[in-house]
């Protein structure tokens, strides 16, 4: 693929040579996701690094939504505050004009919408008309728009044409070819309009084609790689994509996908499948996870492994169901009545979702505990280009008693008291021993007891003793930036890409700062915070109001984390926002 980028340049907000942001804006139902997905795949196939995210309203049609694609010759893992190409499908798209620079371009159809665009940035493309002339219909205007972007960039459109044929040709070859003709019309129009304005651009990145993958898809693939054979869930944004993707692969992987009647049923059904011997999971958002609290506690009592994906969104109550937040950290750590061991982890990026999910199943089986994976809308509904996933790196260890062990056992105890707190696990239905589970307090055999003098204290200690070894399993934070940096940006989960880019930008501005990022959030070991002793200026960055991780650090270390950068408007951070807030804090301003 050859490239000529008329607006390409050394970006003022990035260290990359090519850093281009394309935003497709309009109403739900106008095919924004389709255009964004097509273009993202074209760029990824061209060898470029891609990070794409979308912001949608909670409605089937209408409202103002956008799909943003960031393309670079270096890895990018966060949205950019700047927009270089804006494809506008409604008049509300004018709200993005503030993101434009002097080199930006706005692609729109003046015959379809009333939009006052500054002449220097305007590229008026008669999308509906071109689609109709090409033998298609007005609904193919979004295909024209996608091709017009490539024409503006003087990019080889053949990959786009191939995607259109594959996408539409499966059901109707004629429709596929009609879309290709509409794309050709849009490409030629933009190419000719921009011919005299073309500047010297950047060549191809010299990298192999990449695969494009979404956050929910990566979680689902991680579950499949780990041998998961059962998921029960109730659809709740932004977790639904996990269940729908697994449903599409269920027949190929001999998997059961159960859409339950509610989240109470979801976790209990999954626990039943796990008790029977399947690797099982469930997924929801905060409201659904709230209904799972009793089932989570049941998992702790019967010591049955389960993986739970909690895809965060702004709350309380229904909140903003299609926006992003990091508001459920403390909830995940403390959900469920009573005291029992658990793991809470938050993948740093889309590729990490794959490996974190596989690891979650391993830890759940090894310690017979629930493992909670915290994602968020920004991570679940975003897409990134990666070189490849490595399912061969996933080692499946079930930590079940072998048949030889079962033959030798004399009087198997389902909840045998052990030094580690983890009892040997046998599956029910085997011919050698009886396996029990009961939600009441029980003895080692699983029989209900109210012995408060001896048995109850011992079983409480046993269940919580698992945390000792779990602490050894927890990964410490990653460090990005100068090794001798005394200024640190601290974050968790989906903020890693933003923090690393912010650290790069601060370094360019003469501020030596490092990005310290956590994926394993609970149990939290104070030994992982040794860097705070050397830090001169530490700031915690998170998408919530109260600073939940900052509070958790203070609780763990005794060091007050008073400097915080918080965002709670439902949108993800950009590096530019973090840099600006960080500089204000250094000057003594408000956070």
C-alpha positions in Angstrom: 0.0 0.0 0.0 1.4 3.4 -1.0 0.5 6.5 0.9 0.5 10.3 0.3 -0.7 12.1 3.3 -1.5 15.7 2.4 -2.1 16.7 6.0 0.6 14.5 7.5 3.3 16.2 9.5 5.3 16.0 12.7 2.4 16.3 15.1 2.7 19.0 17.7 1.2 16.7 20.3 3.1 13.5 19.5 6.6 12.3 19.0 5.5 10.2 16.0 6.3 11.2 12.4 2.8 10.2 11.3 0.0 10.8 13.7 -3.4 11.3 12.0 -6.8 11.3 13.7 -10.0 10.7 11.6 -13.3 11.3 13.2 -16.6 10.2 11.6 -19.5 12.0 13.3 -23.3 11.8 12.9 -26.4 10.1 14.1 -26.9 6.6 15.2 -28.1 4.6 12.2 -25.9 6.5 9.7 -23.3 3.7 9.6 -20.5 5.4 11.5 -19.3 2.2 13.0 -19.3 0.6 9.5 -17.2 3.4 8.0 -14.9 3.4 11.0 -14.4 -0.3 11.0 -13.6 -0.4 7.3 -11.1 2.4 7.5 -9.5 1.0 10.6 -8.9 -2.3 8.9 -7.5 -0.7 5.8 -5.0 1.2 7.8 -4.1 -1.9 9.9 -3.6 -3.9 6.7 -1.4 -1.2 5.4 1.0 -1.8 8.4 0.0 1.3 10.4 -0.7 1.3 14.1 -4.4 2.0 14.8 -6.3 2.9 17.8 -10.0 3.4 17.3 -12.7 4.3 19.8 -16.3 5.3 19.6 -18.6 7.5 21.6 -22.3 6.7 21.2 -25.6 7.8 22.9 -27.9 5.2 24.4 -30.4 5.1 21.5 -30.9 3.1 18.3 -31.3 6.1 16.0 -30.6 9.8 16.3 -28.4 11.6 18.8 -24.8 12.7 18.0 -22.2 9.9 18.0 -18.7 9.7 16.7 -16.1 7.1 15.7 -12.5 8.2 16.0 -9.5 6.5 14.3 -6.0 7.4 15.2 -3.3 6.2 12.7 0.4 6.3 13.4 3.7 4.8 12.3 4.4 4.2 16.0 2.2 2.4 18.6 -0.8 4.4 19.8 -3.1 3.3 22.6 -5.2 6.4 23.3 -7.4 8.9 21.6 -6.0 12.3 20.5 -7.6 15.7 21.3 -6.8 16.9 17.7 -8.9 16.0 14.7 -7.2 16.0 11.3 -10.1 14.8 9.1 -13.7 15.2 10.2 -16.4 13.3 8.2 -19.6 15.2 9.2 -23.0 13.5 8.7 -25.1 15.9 10.8 -25.1 19.6 11.7 -24.2 18.7 15.3 -20.8 17.7 14.0 -19.9 21.4 14.3 -19.1 20.7 17.9 -15.9 19.1 16.7 -14.7 22.2 14.9 -12.8 23.2 18.1 -10.6 20.1 17.6 -9.5 21.2 14.1 -6.1 22.7 13.2 -5.2 24.9 10.3 -4.3 21.8 8.3 -7.5 19.9 9.1 -10.2 18.9 6.5 -13.9 18.5 6.9 -15.7 16.1 4.5 -19.4 16.7 4.3 -22.4 16.8 1.8 -23.9 20.2 1.6 -26.9 18.7 -0.2 -27.7 16.6 2.8 -26.9 18.8 5.8 -26.7 22.4 6.6 -23.2 22.9 8.0 -21.2 26.1 8.0 -17.7 24.9 7.4 -14.7 27.3 7.0 -13.8 27.3 3.3 -10.1 26.5 4.0 -11.1 23.2 5.7 -14.1 22.2 3.6 -14.3 19.3 1.1 -17.9 19.2 -0.1 -18.6 15.7 -1.4 -22.1 14.9 -2.8 -22.1 11.5 -1.2 -25.7 10.5 -1.8 -25.6 11.7 -5.4 -22.4 9.9 -6.1 -23.7 6.7 -4.7 -26.9 6.9 -6.8 -25.0 7.7 -10.0 -22.7 4.7 -9.4 -25.7 2.4 -9.5 -26.2 2.1 -5.8 -28.6 4.0 -3.5 -28.5 6.8 -0.9 -27.8 4.3 1.8 -24.3 3.9 0.3 -23.3 7.4 1.1 -21.2 6.2 4.0 -19.3 3.9 1.6 -18.6 7.0 -0.5 -17.4 8.9 2.6 -15.0 6.1 3.6 -13.5 6.1 0.1 -13.3 9.9 0.0 -11.0 9.8 3.1 -8.7 7.5 1.2 -8.8 9.7 -1.8 -7.9 12.7 0.3 -4.9 10.8 1.6 -4.0 9.5 -1.9 -4.1 6.0 -0.5 -4.4 2.9 -2.6 -8.2 2.0 -2.2 -7.8 -1.7 -3.4 -7.9 -3.0 0.2 -11.2 -1.1 0.9 -12.7 -2.6 -2.3 -11.7 -6.1 -1.1 -13.3 -5.5 2.3 -16.5 -4.3 0.6 -16.7 -7.4 -1.6 -16.1 -9.7 1.3 -18.5 -7.9 3.6 -21.5 -7.6 1.2 -20.7 -10.3 -1.4 -21.3 -13.1 1.1 -25.0 -12.6 0.8 -25.4 -10.6 -2.4 -22.5 -10.2 -4.9 -24.5 -7.5 -6.8 -24.7 -5.4 -3.6 -21.0 -5.9 -3.0 -20.1 -4.6 -6.5 -22.5 -1.7 -6.1 -20.7 -0.6 -2.9 -17.4 -0.9 -4.7 -18.6 1.3 -7.5 -19.9 3.9 -4.9 -16.5 3.7 -3.2 -14.7 4.3 -6.5 -16.8 7.4 -7.2 -16.1 8.8 -3.7 -12.4 8.1 -4.0 -12.1 9.7 -7.5 -14.0 12.8 -6.4 -11.8 13.4 -3.4 -8.6 12.6 -5.3 -9.4 15.1 -8.0 -10.6 17.8 -5.6 -7.4 17.6 -3.6 -5.0 17.1 -6.4 -3.7 20.7 -6.6 -3.5 20.9 -2.8 -1.4 17.7 -2.3 1.8 18.1 -0.3 4.7 15.8 0.0 3.6 13.1 2.3 5.1 10.2 4.3 5.8 6.8 2.8 4.5 3.5 4.1 5.6 2.5 7.6 7.6 -0.5 6.3 5.8 -2.8 8.7 3.8 -6.1 8.1 0.0 -6.0 7.9 -1.6 -6.0 11.3 -4.8 -7.5 12.7 -7.5 -5.3 14.2 -9.1 -6.5 17.4 -11.7 -5.0 19.8 -11.6 -5.1 23.6 -14.6 -7.4 24.1 -13.4 -9.7 21.3 -10.0 -9.9 23.0 -11.6 -10.9 26.3 -13.7 -13.6 24.5 -10.6 -15.0 22.7 -8.7 -15.1 25.9 -11.5 -17.2 27.5 -11.5 -19.6 24.5 -7.7 -19.9 24.7 -8.0 -20.7 28.4 -10.5 -23.5 27.7 -13.6 -21.8 28.9 -16.7 -23.9 27.9 -19.5 -22.0 29.5 -20.8 -18.5 29.8 -24.1 -17.3 31.2 -24.9 -13.6 31.1 -27.6 -11.1 30.6 -27.0 -8.4 28.0 -25.8 -5.2 29.6 -23.6 -2.6 27.8 -20.7 -2.5 27.6 -20.2 -6.2 28.4 -22.6 -7.7 25.8 -19.9 -8.0 23.1 -18.2 -10.8 25.0 -21.3 -13.0 25.1 -22.3 -12.3 21.5 -18.8 -13.0 20.2 -18.6 -16.3 22.1 -22.1 -17.2 20.8 -20.7 -16.8 17.3 -17.9 -19.3 18.1 -19.9 -21.7 20.4 -20.3 -24.5 17.8 -16.6 -24.4 16.8 -15.4 -24.7 20.4 -18.1 -26.9 21.9 -19.1 -24.1 24.2 -22.4 -23.4 25.9 -23.6 -19.8 25.8 -26.7 -19.2 28.0 -28.5 -15.8 28.0 -30.0 -16.0 31.4 -33.1 -14.2 32.6 -31.1 -11.8 34.9 -27.7 -11.4 36.5 -28.7 -13.3 39.6 -29.3 -16.4 37.5 -26.1 -15.7 35.4 -23.7 -16.1 38.2 -25.5 -19.0 39.9 -25.7 -20.9 36.6 -22.0 -20.3 35.9 -21.2 -21.5 39.4 -23.1 -24.7 38.8 -21.2 -25.3 35.6 -17.9 -24.6 37.3 -18.8 -27.0 40.2 -19.6 -29.6 37.6 -16.1 -29.2 36.1 -16.3 -26.7 33.3 -14.3 -23.5 33.2 -17.1 -21.0 33.4 -17.6 -17.2 33.4 -20.1 -14.4 33.4 -20.0 -10.8 32.4 -22.0 -7.6 33.1 -21.7 -4.0 34.0 -22.0 -2.4 37.4 -25.8 -2.7 37.7 -25.7 -6.4 36.8 -22.7 -7.0 39.0 -24.7 -5.5 41.9 -27.2 -8.3 41.5 -24.4 -10.8 41.5 -23.2 -9.9 45.0 -24.9 -12.8 46.7 -23.7 -15.3 44.1 -20.2 -13.9 44.5 -20.4 -14.5 48.2 -21.6 -18.1 47.4 -18.5 -18.6 45.3 -16.4 -17.6 48.3 -18.2 -20.0 50.6 -18.3 -23.1 48.4 -14.8 -22.3 47.0 -15.8 -22.7 43.4 -13.7 -20.9 40.7 -15.4 -18.4 38.5 -14.3 -15.5 36.3 -16.5 -12.4 36.2 -16.0 -9.5 33.8 -17.2 -6.2 35.2 -17.2 -3.8 32.3 -17.5 -0.3 33.9 -19.7 2.6 32.8 -20.7 5.8 34.6 -23.1 5.3 37.4 -25.0 5.4 39.9 -28.1 3.5 38.7 -28.4 3.4 34.9 -26.0 6.4 34.6 -24.5 6.8 31.1 -24.9 3.3 29.8 -22.8 3.9 26.6 -19.9 6.0 28.1 -16.9 5.1 30.1 -15.7 5.3 33.8 -13.5 3.6 36.4 -16.0 3.9 39.2 -16.3 0.2 40.3 -12.8 -0.6 41.7 -13.8 -0.4 45.4 -17.1 -2.1 44.6 -15.3 -5.1 43.0 -12.9 -5.4 45.9 -15.6 -5.3 48.6 -18.7 -6.8 46.9 -20.3 -9.8 48.5 -21.2 -10.2 52.2 -18.6 -11.8 54.4 -14.8 -12.1 54.0 -13.2 -14.3 51.4 -10.3 -14.2 49.0 -10.6 -12.9 45.5 -8.5 -11.3 42.7 -9.3 -8.1 41.0 -7.4 -7.2 37.8 -7.7 -4.5 35.2 -6.1 -5.1 31.7 -4.0 -2.2 30.5 -5.0 -2.4 26.8 -6.9 -4.4 24.2 -4.1 -7.0 23.6 -3.7 -7.3 27.4 -7.4 -8.3 27.7 -6.6 -11.6 26.0 -3.7 -12.6 28.3 -5.4 -11.2 31.4 -8.5 -13.3 30.8 -6.5 -16.5 30.3 -4.6 -15.8 33.5 -7.9 -15.1 35.4 -9.0 -18.7 34.7 -5.7 -20.0 35.9 -5.8 -18.1 39.2 -9.5 -19.0 39.7 -8.8 -22.7 39.4 -5.6 -22.7 41.3 -7.0 -21.0 44.4 -10.7 -22.0 44.0 -11.8 -18.3 44.1 -13.7 -15.7 42.1 -11.5 -13.6 39.8 -12.9 -10.2 38.7 -11.7 -8.6 35.5 -12.3 -4.8 35.4 -12.7 -3.4 31.9 -14.6 -0.3 30.9 -16.5 1.1 27.9 -13.5 2.8 26.5 -11.6 -0.5 26.5 -14.5 -2.8 25.6 -15.7 -0.8 22.6 -12.3 0.3 21.2 -10.2 -1.4 18.6 -6.4 -1.6 18.1 -4.0 -3.0 15.6 -1.7 -5.7 16.9 0.9 -8.0 15.3 -0.6 -11.2 16.6 -2.1 -13.0 19.6 -0.2 -16.0 21.0 -2.6 -18.6 22.2 0.2 -21.1 22.4 1.6 -19.1 25.3 -1.6 -19.9 27.4 -0.9 -22.9 29.6 -4.0 -24.6 30.9 -3.7 -26.0 34.4 -6.9 -27.2 35.9 -5.6 -28.0 39.4 -7.9 -31.0 39.7 -7.2 -34.3 41.4 -6.1 -36.9 39.0 -7.8 -40.3 38.8 -4.7 -41.8 40.5 -5.1 -39.4 43.4 -8.8 -40.1 43.7 -8.1 -43.8 43.8 -5.6 -43.3 46.7 -7.7 -40.9 48.7 -9.1 -42.1 51.9 -12.1 -40.1 53.0 -12.0 -37.1 50.6 -12.8 -33.8 52.3 -14.2 -31.1 49.9 -12.9 -28.4 52.2 -9.8 -30.0 53.7 -7.9 -27.6 56.0 -4.5 -27.0 54.5 -1.6 -24.6 55.2 -2.3 -22.7 52.0 -6.0 -22.6 52.5 -6.6 -24.3 49.1 -8.2 -27.7 49.4 -7.6 -30.5 46.7 -10.4 -30.3 44.2 -12.4 -33.3 42.9 -15.3 -33.1 40.6 -18.7 -34.5 41.5 -19.9 -37.6 39.8 -16.5 -39.4 40.0 -16.7 -43.1 41.2 -14.2 -42.7 44.0 -15.6 -40.1 46.4 -18.5 -37.8 47.3 -18.1 -34.1 46.6 -20.2 -31.5 48.5 -21.0 -27.8 48.4 -23.3 -25.9 50.7 -23.9 -22.2 51.3 -24.1 -22.7 55.0 -21.0 -22.8 57.1 -19.6 -26.3 56.9 -16.9 -28.5 58.2 -14.1 -30.1 56.1 -16.5 -32.7 54.8 -19.0 -30.1 53.7 -21.5 -30.9 56.4 -23.5 -28.0 57.8 -22.2 -26.9 61.2 -22.8 -24.3 63.9 -19.7 -25.1 65.8 -18.6 -21.5 66.7 -15.8 -22.6 69.0 -13.6 -24.5 66.6 -14.9 -25.1 63.1 -16.2 -21.7 62.2 -13.0 -19.8 63.1 -10.9 -22.4 61.3 -12.9 -22.2 58.1 -12.8 -18.4 58.0 -9.1 -18.5 58.5 -8.8 -21.2 55.8 -10.7 -19.2 53.2 -8.8 -16.0 53.8 -5.4 -17.7 54.2 -5.3 -18.0 50.4 -4.5 -14.3 50.2 -0.9 -15.0 51.5 0.0 -16.9 48.4 -2.1 -14.7 46.1 0.0 -11.7 47.1 3.0 -13.6 45.6 1.1 -14.1 42.4 0.2 -10.4 41.9 2.3 -8.5 39.4 3.9 -5.2 40.3 3.4 -2.0 38.3 5.1 -1.3 35.0 7.4 1.6 34.7 7.6 3.7 31.6 10.0 6.6 31.2 13.4 7.7 32.5 14.6 5.4 35.3 15.7 8.4 37.4 12.4 10.3 37.0 11.2 11.8 40.3 7.8 12.9 38.8 5.4 10.0 38.4 1.9 9.6 36.8 0.1 6.6 38.5 -2.8 4.8 36.9 -4.6 1.5 36.4 -6.6 -0.3 33.8 -7.3 1.4 30.5 -5.3 4.6 31.3 -1.9 3.1 30.5 -1.7 4.3 26.9 -2.7 7.8 27.9 -0.2 8.0 30.7 2.7 6.8 28.6 1.9 9.3 25.9 1.6 12.1 28.5 5.0 11.1 29.9 6.5 11.4 26.4 4.9 14.8 25.9 6.1 16.0 29.4 9.6 14.8 28.6 9.5 16.8 25.3 8.5 19.8 27.4 11.5 19.4 29.7 9.7 17.6 32.5 11.3 14.2 33.3 8.2 12.1 34.3 7.5 8.4 34.3 4.2 6.5 33.9 3.6 3.9 36.6 0.7 1.5 35.8 -1.0 -1.2 37.7 -3.0 -4.2 36.3 -3.3 -6.3 39.4 -5.3 -4.3 41.9 -6.3 -6.8 44.6 -4.9 -8.1 46.8 -2.4 -5.2 46.8 1.1 -5.6 48.2 2.8 -2.5 49.8 6.1 -3.8 48.5 5.0 -2.7 45.0 5.1 1.0 46.1 8.7 1.3 46.8 9.0 3.9 44.0 6.9 6.3 46.1 9.9 6.7 48.5 11.9 8.3 45.7 9.1 10.2 44.0 9.2 13.9 44.4 5.8 14.6 42.7 3.3 11.8 42.4 -0.1 12.1 40.8 -2.8 9.5 40.5 -4.9 9.6 37.3 -8.3 7.9 37.1 -11.7 8.1 35.5 -13.7 8.6 38.7 -14.6 11.5 41.2 -13.4 10.2 44.5 -9.9 8.9 43.5 -10.6 5.2 44.4 -7.1 3.9 43.5 -5.5 6.9 45.2 -7.5 6.0 48.4 -6.4 2.3 48.0 -2.8 3.3 47.8 -3.1 5.4 50.9 -4.8 2.5 52.7 -2.1 0.1 51.7 1.0 2.2 52.2 0.0 4.9 54.7 1.2 7.5 52.2 -1.4 10.1 51.5 -2.0 10.5 47.8 -3.3 14.0 47.7 -2.4 14.9 44.1 -5.0 13.5 41.8 -6.3 14.1 38.2 -9.9 13.0 37.9 -12.2 12.8 35.0 -15.8 11.7 35.3 -17.7 13.1 32.3 -18.1 9.7 30.7 -15.3 10.3 28.2 -11.8 8.8 28.2 -8.7 10.8 29.0 -6.5 12.2 26.2 -2.8 12.7 26.8 -3.2 16.5 26.3 -5.7 16.7 29.1 -3.4 14.8 31.5 -0.4 17.0 30.6 -2.4 20.2 31.1 -3.8 19.1 34.5 -0.3 17.9 35.6 1.3 21.2 34.8 -1.5 23.0 36.7 -0.9 20.8 39.8 2.9 21.5 39.6 2.1 25.2 39.6 -0.1 24.8 42.7 -3.4 25.0 40.8 -6.5 23.0 41.2 -6.6 19.4 40.1 
